[in-house]
Amino acid sequence: MKNMEWFDSLNKPFLSPPDWLFAPVWTILYILIAISFLLFIKGGMTKEKRLPLAFFIIQMLLNFAWSPVFFRLENIGGALAIIIFMWLFILLTIIFFFKHSKLASILLVPYLVWVSFAFYLNLSYFVLN
């Protein structure tokens, strides 16, 4: 695969985890994200849930945009911009979900931590390459 050859050719950051780690971590995170969302919408949608829902949707769209920008377009800088906004919208989602469901909010914290680490990796790839 051309894109993996490109990725393998990059200078790796010091704390770069093994490739096999990403699939299980993201599987767990997506399960937590789904549970968080279900807890948030439990009891139905109200007017005051619109803004947190918008934050959630934005961060998910950014999440899904990151991989194609980084791997397919080989645009490390563009991916870095995406991950910065993604981190911000995850944080806003956590803050705004808290009012409606503390557990929904807490379940997103590991996601924020992992994206913080991913930001470090993305920034390092940007600087090193």
LUMZAKOL-356404 format. One record per residue: residue in one letter; x, z, y of N, C-alpha, C, O, CB in turn. Coordinates in Angstrom, 3 decimals, m for minus. Each point is the difference from the previous one (the first is absolute). Glycine has a CB too. Layout:
N
[atom A,[X,Z,Y],[X,Z,Y],[X,Z,Y],[X,Z,Y],[X,Z,Y]]
...
% end
This chain:
129
[atom M,[0.845,0.000,m1.183],[m0.845,0.000,1.183],[0.887,0.000,1.242],[0.851,0.873,0.169],[m2.697,0.350,m1.410]]
[atom K,[1.639,m2.191,2.085],[0.833,m0.182,1.188],[0.046,1.252,0.877],[1.070,0.398,0.459],[m1.627,m2.824,m0.522]]
[atom N,[m0.597,3.044,0.295],[m0.047,1.139,0.913],[0.749,1.213,m0.544],[0.594,0.757,0.767],[m2.781,m1.596,0.058]]
[atom M,[2.162,1.026,m2.142],[0.738,1.120,m0.563],[1.501,m0.270,0.061],[0.792,0.931,0.151],[m2.733,m0.398,m1.660]]
[atom E,[2.336,m1.799,1.392],[1.413,m0.338,0.181],[0.426,0.348,1.423],[1.085,0.539,0.222],[m1.255,m2.394,m1.941]]
[atom W,[m0.702,1.537,2.684],[0.292,0.349,1.392],[0.124,1.508,0.142],[0.958,0.494,0.595],[m2.178,m2.543,0.208]]
[atom F,[0.256,2.778,m1.345],[0.005,1.457,0.114],[1.238,0.593,m0.668],[0.643,0.889,0.558],[m3.155,m0.892,m0.514]]
[atom D,[2.846,m0.488,m1.237],[1.171,0.513,m0.709],[1.304,m0.284,0.743],[0.995,0.698,m0.199],[m2.235,m1.015,m1.932]]
[atom S,[1.236,m0.702,2.981],[1.213,m0.348,0.754],[0.211,0.885,1.233],[1.072,m0.019,0.604],[m1.347,m2.321,m1.407]]
[atom L,[m0.744,3.110,1.173],[0.099,0.836,1.201],[0.920,1.197,m0.228],[0.127,0.497,m1.119],[m2.437,m1.210,1.774]]
[atom N,[2.946,1.167,0.422],[0.743,1.255,m0.040],[m1.020,1.130,m0.107],[m0.937,0.074,0.796],[2.879,m1.031,0.580]]
[atom K,[m1.759,1.835,m2.357],[m0.968,1.055,m0.287],[0.306,1.274,0.792],[1.162,0.351,0.203],[m1.483,m1.320,m2.493]]
[atom P,[m0.734,1.652,2.731],[0.192,1.301,0.657],[0.539,1.035,m0.989],[m0.150,m0.143,m1.214],[m1.718,m0.395,2.818]]
[atom F,[2.485,1.562,m1.070],[0.606,1.060,m0.810],[m0.995,0.653,m0.954],[0.326,0.226,m1.165],[1.270,0.176,3.021]]
[atom L,[m2.788,m0.098,m1.388],[m0.992,0.701,m0.818],[m1.005,m0.948,m0.661],[m1.125,0.403,m0.296],[1.389,1.551,1.809]]
[atom S,[0.127,m3.185,m1.742],[m0.898,m0.979,m0.599],[m0.325,0.391,m1.438],[0.901,0.101,m0.833],[0.047,m1.898,2.319]]
[atom P,[m2.243,2.019,m1.787],[m0.367,0.399,m1.361],[0.053,m1.197,m0.955],[0.039,m1.147,0.447],[m1.500,2.971,0.496]]
[atom P,[1.462,m1.563,m2.248],[m0.025,m1.109,m0.956],[m1.319,m0.761,0.096],[m1.036,0.583,0.320],[2.569,0.695,m1.853]]
[atom D,[m1.491,m2.570,1.257],[m1.186,m0.850,0.122],[m1.175,0.485,m0.847],[m1.152,m0.132,0.414],[2.674,m1.767,0.043]]
[atom W,[m1.246,2.462,m1.644],[m1.065,0.423,m0.902],[m0.842,1.132,0.582],[m1.121,0.221,m0.459],[2.552,m0.922,m1.445]]
[atom L,[m0.929,1.416,2.890],[m0.712,1.149,0.563],[m1.201,m0.396,0.861],[m0.959,0.763,0.116],[3.112,0.464,m0.153]]
[atom F,[m2.105,m2.413,0.638],[m1.031,m0.376,0.961],[m1.390,m0.143,m0.623],[m0.979,0.456,0.589],[2.753,m1.601,0.698]]
[atom A,[m1.881,0.534,m2.440],[m1.327,m0.208,m0.622],[m0.702,1.320,m0.315],[m1.164,0.156,0.371],[2.009,m2.297,m1.345]]
[atom P,[m0.194,3.100,0.305],[m0.718,1.258,m0.262],[m0.333,0.789,1.267],[m1.066,0.607,0.092],[2.220,m0.527,m2.280]]
[atom V,[m0.251,m0.088,3.155],[m0.265,0.732,1.251],[m1.208,m0.611,0.703],[m0.907,0.724,0.410],[3.362,m0.139,m0.172]]
[atom W,[m2.478,m1.923,m0.094],[m1.120,m0.636,0.692],[m1.295,0.148,m0.791],[m1.071,0.100,0.600],[2.664,m1.727,0.435]]
[atom T,[m1.524,1.644,m2.345],[m1.214,0.212,m0.803],[m0.602,1.369,0.316],[m1.200,0.120,0.246],[2.117,m1.602,m2.083]]
[atom I,[m0.081,2.493,1.828],[m0.464,1.359,0.314],[m0.536,0.055,1.429],[m1.056,0.583,0.246],[2.740,0.392,m1.860]]
[atom L,[m0.963,m1.577,2.550],[m0.439,0.043,1.395],[m1.330,m0.713,0.198],[m0.862,0.495,0.726],[3.245,m0.403,m0.024]]
[atom Y,[m2.564,m1.251,m1.339],[m1.275,m0.714,0.144],[m1.154,0.789,m0.614],[m1.122,m0.060,0.503],[2.365,m2.114,m0.543]]
[atom I,[m0.985,2.907,m1.028],[m1.036,0.879,m0.572],[m0.360,1.092,1.006],[m1.179,0.275,0.225],[2.026,m0.731,m2.576]]
[atom L,[0.163,1.076,2.954],[m0.254,1.039,1.007],[m0.734,m0.565,1.213],[m0.898,0.645,0.542],[2.949,0.565,m1.312]]
[atom I,[m1.669,m2.410,1.193],[m0.658,m0.645,1.142],[m1.472,m0.257,m0.332],[m0.877,0.250,0.827],[3.067,m1.328,m0.122]]
[atom A,[m2.459,0.584,m1.907],[m1.383,m0.286,m0.404],[m0.834,1.276,m0.058],[m1.139,0.021,0.468],[1.949,m1.998,m1.775]]
[atom I,[m0.251,3.032,0.739],[m0.722,1.275,m0.066],[m0.260,0.525,1.406],[m1.095,0.474,0.301],[2.151,0.044,m2.533]]
[atom S,[m0.049,m0.604,3.084],[m0.157,0.435,1.388],[m1.139,m0.748,0.677],[m0.843,0.605,0.663],[3.286,m0.066,m0.560]]
[atom F,[m2.463,m1.846,m0.271],[m1.049,m0.816,0.614],[m1.379,0.380,m0.535],[m0.957,0.109,0.766],[2.604,m1.978,m0.480]]
[atom L,[m1.749,2.070,m1.596],[m1.291,0.376,m0.596],[m0.474,1.359,0.526],[m1.188,0.189,0.262],[1.773,m1.509,m2.329]]
[atom L,[0.339,2.252,2.217],[m0.366,1.300,0.568],[m0.452,m0.137,1.452],[m0.930,0.675,0.439],[2.563,0.434,m1.981]]
[atom F,[m0.965,m1.986,2.271],[m0.348,m0.212,1.402],[m1.409,m0.587,0.142],[m0.768,0.445,0.853],[3.203,m0.783,m0.329]]
[atom I,[m2.779,m0.642,m1.340],[m1.315,m0.648,0.141],[m1.110,0.766,m0.724],[m1.175,m0.344,0.125],[2.348,m1.848,0.065]]
[atom K,[m0.803,3.220,m0.940],[m0.996,0.824,m0.684],[m0.994,0.535,1.030],[0.396,0.510,1.048],[1.276,0.127,m2.857]]
[atom G,[m2.924,m0.754,1.512],[m1.023,0.453,0.933],[m0.427,m1.086,0.973],[m0.834,0.232,0.875],[1.757,2.046,m1.083]]
[atom G,[m0.349,m3.462,0.054],[m0.418,m1.128,0.830],[0.830,m0.177,1.257],[0.788,0.861,0.392],[m3.044,m0.522,m1.269]]
[atom M,[2.048,m1.469,1.477],[0.698,m0.320,1.238],[m0.838,0.466,1.190],[m1.219,m0.167,0.032],[2.347,m1.821,m1.128]]
[atom T,[m0.449,2.568,2.055],[m0.641,0.433,1.236],[0.738,m0.654,1.167],[1.072,m0.581,m0.169],[m1.808,2.804,m0.867]]
[atom K,[0.155,m2.116,2.183],[0.621,m0.576,1.199],[1.392,0.595,0.236],[0.921,m0.712,0.401],[m3.207,0.355,0.598]]
[atom E,[2.434,1.645,m1.244],[1.291,0.641,0.264],[1.055,m0.332,m1.056],[1.169,0.348,0.170],[m2.404,1.484,0.965]]
[atom K,[0.844,m2.491,m2.210],[0.969,m0.437,m1.014],[0.522,m1.415,0.266],[0.888,m0.473,m0.710],[m2.046,1.946,m0.940]]
[atom R,[0.622,m2.144,2.654],[0.411,m1.390,0.252],[1.467,m0.129,0.389],[0.706,m0.861,m0.525],[m3.028,0.393,1.225]]
[atom L,[2.786,1.316,0.217],[1.392,m0.090,0.443],[0.972,0.321,m1.142],[0.947,m0.758,m0.213],[m1.677,1.390,2.535]]
[atom P,[0.529,0.459,m3.058],[0.899,0.240,m1.132],[m0.041,m1.133,m1.032],[1.025,m0.345,m0.589],[m1.344,2.794,0.949]]
[atom L,[m0.863,m3.021,m0.571],[m0.106,m1.129,m0.922],[0.802,m1.195,0.523],[0.671,m0.683,m0.774],[m2.952,1.484,0.048]]
[atom A,[2.213,m1.049,2.015],[0.777,m1.094,0.592],[1.496,0.243,m0.192],[0.733,m0.929,m0.338],[m2.558,0.536,2.033]]
[atom F,[2.289,1.629,m1.485],[1.408,0.330,m0.213],[0.388,m0.247,m1.456],[1.062,m0.553,m0.285],[m1.172,2.267,2.129]]
[atom F,[m0.768,m1.297,m2.763],[0.263,m0.190,m1.425],[0.127,m1.485,m0.330],[0.941,m0.407,m0.682],[m2.185,2.533,0.169]]
[atom I,[0.308,m2.927,0.989],[0.015,m1.439,m0.287],[1.256,m0.651,0.589],[0.634,m0.828,m0.654],[m3.162,0.800,0.632]]
[atom I,[2.881,0.398,1.240],[1.186,m0.581,0.644],[1.261,0.325,m0.791],[0.828,m0.878,m0.245],[m1.950,1.067,2.481]]
[atom Q,[1.269,1.072,m2.636],[1.219,0.361,m0.729],[0.056,m0.696,m1.357],[1.083,m0.344,m0.472],[m1.058,2.561,1.644]]
[atom M,[m1.187,m2.429,m1.808],[m0.004,m0.709,m1.277],[0.349,m1.475,0.191],[0.735,m0.568,m0.808],[m2.451,2.178,m0.065]]
[atom L,[1.202,m2.231,1.924],[0.350,m1.396,0.288],[1.494,m0.136,0.273],[0.633,m0.954,m0.453],[m2.936,0.566,1.385]]
[atom L,[2.858,1.330,m0.203],[1.437,m0.006,0.256],[0.778,0.207,m1.300],[1.030,m0.635,m0.226],[m1.438,1.516,2.550]]
[atom N,[m0.095,0.008,m3.166],[0.623,0.243,m1.301],[0.067,m1.294,m0.806],[1.047,m0.345,m0.547],[m1.891,2.718,0.571]]
[atom F,[m0.275,m3.081,m0.093],[m0.051,m1.241,m0.781],[0.802,m1.132,0.656],[0.398,m0.943,m0.684],[m2.652,1.638,m0.156]]
[atom A,[2.493,m0.614,2.138],[0.767,m1.036,0.703],[1.506,0.179,m0.158],[0.753,m0.967,0.110],[m2.615,0.789,1.522]]
[atom W,[2.302,1.392,m1.886],[1.429,0.278,m0.008],[0.761,m0.815,m1.041],[0.987,m0.655,0.335],[m1.520,2.932,0.462]]
[atom S,[0.093,m2.248,m2.047],[0.737,m0.679,m1.081],[0.162,m1.501,0.238],[1.111,m0.514,m0.133],[m1.982,2.236,m1.427]]
[atom P,[m0.214,m2.449,1.913],[0.201,m1.437,0.248],[0.971,m0.278,1.150],[0.779,m0.951,m0.055],[m3.082,0.569,m0.795]]
[atom V,[2.251,1.212,1.881],[0.906,m0.223,1.133],[1.440,0.279,m0.422],[0.902,m0.772,0.329],[m2.736,1.390,1.299]]
[atom F,[2.054,0.464,m2.344],[1.361,0.358,m0.408],[0.522,m0.957,m1.068],[1.082,m0.567,0.155],[m1.564,2.967,0.391]]
[atom F,[m0.276,m2.586,m1.628],[0.507,m0.754,m1.145],[m0.221,m1.508,0.102],[0.936,m0.769,m0.223],[m1.359,2.782,m1.128]]
[atom R,[m0.781,m2.450,1.680],[m0.266,m1.449,0.047],[0.612,m0.656,1.226],[0.633,m1.052,m0.091],[m2.744,1.448,m1.152]]
[atom L,[1.911,0.243,2.398],[0.541,m0.575,1.236],[1.454,0.401,0.244],[0.678,m0.566,0.857],[m2.981,0.593,0.082]]
[atom E,[2.772,0.966,m1.714],[1.366,0.517,0.141],[0.271,0.429,1.436],[1.075,m0.235,0.552],[m0.319,m1.252,m2.425]]
[atom N,[m1.773,2.128,2.463],[0.056,0.403,1.412],[0.104,1.520,0.067],[m1.009,0.700,0.093],[m0.355,m2.728,0.630]]
[atom I,[2.584,2.522,m0.770],[0.230,1.446,m0.008],[m0.468,0.637,1.308],[m0.583,1.084,m0.014],[2.539,m1.418,m1.526]]
[atom G,[m1.706,m0.327,2.657],[m0.429,0.532,1.305],[m1.509,0.043,0.140],[m0.550,0.977,0.508],[2.641,m1.853,0.474]]
[atom G,[m2.761,m0.169,m1.427],[m1.467,m0.016,0.033],[m0.588,1.091,m0.875],[m0.971,0.656,0.376],[1.031,m3.106,0.054]]
[atom A,[0.538,2.642,m1.609],[m0.456,1.060,m0.900],[0.236,1.372,0.628],[m0.804,0.916,m0.175],[1.290,m2.384,m1.814]]
[atom L,[0.616,1.602,2.718],[0.292,1.259,0.683],[m1.069,0.306,1.047],[m0.458,1.138,0.108],[2.917,m1.499,m0.496]]
[atom A,[m2.850,m0.640,1.149],[m1.073,0.199,0.992],[m1.298,0.408,m0.694],[m0.707,0.891,0.472],[1.781,m2.592,1.055]]
[atom I,[m1.382,1.052,m2.639],[m1.221,0.328,m0.738],[0.039,1.436,m0.489],[m0.992,0.719,0.118],[0.762,m3.109,m0.812]]
[atom I,[1.363,2.820,0.143],[0.057,1.346,m0.577],[m0.082,1.080,1.079],[m0.505,1.092,m0.257],[1.873,m2.000,m1.633]]
[atom I,[m0.878,0.613,3.084],[m0.120,0.959,1.106],[m1.479,0.208,0.341],[m0.463,1.133,0.126],[2.730,m1.839,0.789]]
[atom F,[m2.996,m0.393,m0.769],[m1.432,0.117,0.303],[m0.771,0.591,m1.178],[m0.946,0.763,0.192],[1.135,m2.726,1.355]]
[atom M,[0.217,1.609,m2.765],[m0.651,0.556,m1.183],[0.151,1.524,m0.015],[m0.967,0.721,m0.244],[1.411,m2.863,m1.030]]
[atom W,[0.776,2.627,1.536],[0.253,1.436,0.028],[m0.896,0.677,1.038],[m0.601,1.040,m0.270],[2.984,m1.435,m0.462]]
[atom L,[m2.466,m0.198,1.908],[m0.828,0.558,1.068],[m1.473,0.076,m0.415],[m0.657,1.017,0.219],[2.273,m1.933,1.471]]
[atom F,[m2.128,m0.157,m2.285],[m1.408,m0.006,m0.384],[m0.283,0.885,m1.211],[m1.114,0.505,m0.140],[0.954,m2.802,1.060]]
[atom I,[1.141,2.493,m1.795],[m0.174,0.981,m1.079],[m0.111,1.395,0.607],[m0.867,0.784,m0.388],[2.163,m2.244,m1.238]]
[atom L,[m0.421,1.768,2.577],[m0.050,1.302,0.662],[m1.339,0.203,0.702],[m0.600,1.068,m0.114],[3.089,m1.136,0.419]]
[atom L,[m2.961,m0.935,0.414],[m1.308,0.103,0.661],[m1.120,0.188,m1.020],[m0.934,0.769,0.232],[1.783,m2.209,1.638]]
[atom T,[m0.756,0.745,m2.987],[m1.007,0.156,m1.057],[0.000,1.430,m0.520],[m1.062,0.600,m0.169],[1.324,m3.020,m0.470]]
[atom I,[0.910,2.966,0.387],[0.102,1.383,m0.483],[m0.629,0.959,1.006],[m0.786,0.872,m0.371],[2.893,m1.446,m0.888]]
[atom I,[m1.765,0.412,2.511],[m0.522,0.891,1.044],[m1.523,m0.096,0.096],[m0.686,1.021,0.063],[2.845,m1.264,1.202]]
[atom F,[m2.683,m0.975,m1.252],[m1.435,m0.188,0.193],[m0.815,0.253,m1.266],[m1.172,0.366,0.096],[1.723,m2.014,1.663]]
[atom F,[0.038,1.463,m2.946],[m0.696,0.336,m1.245],[m0.167,1.514,m0.118],[m0.969,0.468,m0.596],[1.907,m2.536,m0.511]]
[atom F,[m0.007,2.833,1.668],[0.016,1.453,m0.150],[m1.313,0.636,0.450],[m0.469,0.956,m0.617],[2.938,m1.000,0.957]]
[atom K,[m3.055,m0.475,0.717],[m1.258,0.550,0.521],[m1.139,m0.149,m1.017],[m0.912,0.826,m0.045],[1.670,m1.376,2.382]]
[atom H,[m0.695,m0.493,m3.138],[m1.087,m0.314,m0.935],[0.277,0.509,m1.406],[m0.926,0.369,m0.722],[0.417,m2.373,2.085]]
[atom S,[1.784,2.026,m1.757],[0.373,0.490,m1.323],[1.478,0.378,0.021],[0.879,m0.858,0.077],[m2.647,m0.589,m1.200]]
[atom K,[2.015,2.739,1.053],[1.387,0.459,m0.008],[0.754,m0.566,m1.199],[1.155,m0.406,0.126],[m1.852,2.504,1.058]]
[atom L,[0.044,m2.126,m2.350],[0.650,m0.516,m1.203],[0.312,m1.491,0.140],[1.076,m0.445,m0.402],[m2.276,2.178,m0.966]]
[atom A,[0.284,m2.495,1.924],[0.245,m1.432,0.223],[1.231,m0.190,0.873],[0.808,m0.899,m0.234],[m3.269,0.413,0.016]]
[atom S,[2.593,1.326,1.210],[1.149,m0.060,0.906],[1.294,0.363,m0.723],[1.002,m0.705,0.115],[m2.510,1.280,1.801]]
[atom I,[1.479,0.519,m2.655],[1.194,0.490,m0.708],[0.473,m1.000,m1.052],[1.203,m0.150,m0.214],[m1.967,2.506,0.602]]
[atom L,[m0.168,m3.036,m1.041],[0.375,m0.966,m1.036],[0.787,m1.188,0.558],[0.663,m0.713,m0.754],[m2.693,1.399,m0.513]]
[atom L,[1.959,m0.900,2.573],[0.744,m1.100,0.620],[1.417,0.405,0.420],[0.798,m0.858,0.377],[m2.974,m0.061,0.411]]
[atom V,[2.489,2.195,m0.846],[1.329,0.459,0.430],[1.123,m0.590,m0.863],[1.004,m0.445,0.557],[m2.062,2.564,0.261]]
[atom P,[0.933,m2.143,m2.161],[1.074,m0.641,m0.768],[0.210,m1.474,0.373],[1.126,m0.496,m0.024],[m1.638,2.076,m1.832]]
[atom Y,[m0.552,m2.258,2.192],[0.059,m1.389,0.453],[0.820,m0.096,1.284],[0.859,m0.872,0.127],[m3.102,0.404,m1.188]]
[atom L,[1.979,1.357,2.003],[0.752,0.015,1.253],[1.476,0.299,m0.258],[0.878,m0.607,0.614],[m2.946,1.348,0.613]]
[atom V,[2.334,0.186,m2.128],[1.388,0.338,m0.337],[0.711,m1.213,m0.608],[1.130,m0.309,0.379],[m1.795,2.721,m0.755]]
[atom W,[0.007,m3.100,m0.565],[0.606,m1.172,m0.632],[0.212,m1.125,1.023],[1.033,m0.669,m0.025],[m2.129,1.297,m2.161]]
[atom V,[0.147,m0.835,3.064],[0.144,m1.045,1.014],[1.100,0.386,0.996],[0.665,m0.877,0.551],[m3.113,0.256,m0.807]]
[atom S,[2.641,1.899,0.487],[1.121,0.447,0.838],[1.325,m0.388,m0.662],[0.922,m0.477,0.662],[m2.310,2.408,0.236]]
[atom F,[1.464,m1.718,m2.210],[1.193,m0.399,m0.747],[0.148,m1.521,m0.001],[1.104,m0.523,0.150],[m1.317,2.576,m1.597]]
[atom A,[m0.904,m2.753,1.279],[0.021,m1.469,0.035],[0.451,m0.502,1.371],[0.684,m1.019,0.098],[m2.531,0.951,m1.810]]
[atom F,[1.463,0.787,2.766],[0.466,m0.353,1.344],[1.523,0.100,0.067],[0.667,m0.895,0.520],[m2.841,1.716,0.480]]
[atom Y,[2.716,0.275,m1.529],[1.455,0.164,m0.044],[0.648,m1.187,m0.730],[0.983,m0.570,0.472],[m1.254,3.096,m0.440]]
[atom L,[m0.301,m2.886,m1.196],[0.550,m1.120,m0.766],[m0.077,m1.298,0.795],[0.979,m0.741,0.091],[m1.646,1.884,m2.217]]
[atom N,[m0.504,m1.413,2.702],[m0.204,m1.232,0.765],[0.962,m0.054,1.190],[0.625,m1.031,0.251],[m3.053,0.984,m0.952]]
[atom L,[2.544,1.145,1.421],[0.921,0.054,1.138],[1.441,m0.215,m0.466],[0.769,m0.710,0.647],[m2.337,2.278,0.556]]
[atom S,[1.921,m0.959,m2.313],[1.356,m0.164,m0.535],[0.266,m1.441,m0.401],[1.073,m0.532,0.286],[m1.124,2.893,m1.085]]
[atom Y,[m0.907,m3.001,0.140],[0.165,m1.417,m0.341],[0.178,m0.827,1.266],[0.816,m0.921,0.038],[m2.208,1.232,m2.115]]
[atom F,[0.635,0.018,3.102],[0.091,m0.718,1.277],[1.390,0.140,0.604],[0.593,m0.981,0.449],[m3.039,1.360,m0.065]]
[atom V,[2.959,0.838,m0.376],[1.308,0.277,0.609],[1.133,m0.600,m0.856],[0.950,m0.571,0.535],[m1.878,2.707,0.489]]
[atom L,[0.819,m2.001,m2.335],[1.074,m0.421,m0.892],[0.069,m1.505,m0.228],[1.018,m0.526,m0.449],[m1.239,2.712,m0.631]]
[atom N,[m0.873,m2.868,1.394],[m0.053,m1.425,m0.308],[m0.293,m0.785,1.255],[m0.087,m1.227,m0.046],[m0.674,1.718,m2.282]]
% end
